[in-house]
Amino acid sequence: MPNTTEQRRLIGEIGEWLGNGSMNMFGAPMAGKDTQGDRWVDVLNATKIGSGDIFRSVELRADLERIMKAGGILPTPDFVEIVTPHLANPDLTGPLVLSSVGRALGEEQGVLQACDASGHPIKVVPFLDIPPEVAFARRAVADRGRDDDSEAALMVRFDEFQNKTLGVIDTYDHLGLVVRIEAIADEASVFDQTVRAIHEFAQAN
């Protein structure tokens, strides 16, 4: 929860600006996307949607299950079939906090369209950035019980991030939606940095 009067004020103003819109949070593996996203869900009373969570909640084909466990990104046709309908659901209540939904280049267009269709347009894309050595150090102390947190899978995830997801970030950047945050500090400090960065972005937009 917000721990200062100023932070509460900034979050309140962000909430007014965001309305029923969406933020789609991206970041390098182990950058804290889910942790920070959960904080935003709490302070904005938002609905969280993560494509990985959706994939893990349904019965996947064996080949897709292997890709997930190895840290890979599922093929775009499967992403479109499984995830996009969730975003276009008119019964979703906003605002929405998306956790890296649409991580392969080209998927962002469908995500943008689906969010617009459901009345939750993407208004900001926070990007949490950490170097690989920090990610591997965090993996060593993390205990999330996920197959894709193994050292081998994390290497695959970084490769996928570099080769597929950075292009998505570039697209959002060209649309003027990206807010970049260095996410090396502790959880509370990163959240405070993110609040200030998004507030500044909101004031300018």
Sequence and secondary structure as in RCSB ss.txt:
>XXXX:A:sequence
MPNTTEQRRLIGEIGEWLGNGSMNMFGAPMAGKDTQGDRWVDVLNATKIGSGDIFRSVELRADLERIMKAGGILP
TPDFVEIVTPHLANPDLTGPLVLSSVGRALGEEQGVLQACDASGHPIKVVPFLDIPPEVAFARRAVADRGRDDDS
EAALMVRFDEFQNKTLGVIDTYDHLGLVVRIEAIADEASVFDQTVRAIHEFAQAN
>XXXX:A:secstr
   SHHHHHHHHHHHHHHTT EEEEEESTTS HHHHHHHHHHHHT EEEEHHHHHHHS   HHHHHHHHTT    
HHHHHHHTHHHHT TT  S EEEES   STTHHHHHHHHHHHTT  EEEEEEEE  HHHHHHHHHH     GGGS
HHHHHHHHHHIIIIIHHHHHHHHHTT EEEEE  S HHHHHHHHHHHHHHHHHH 
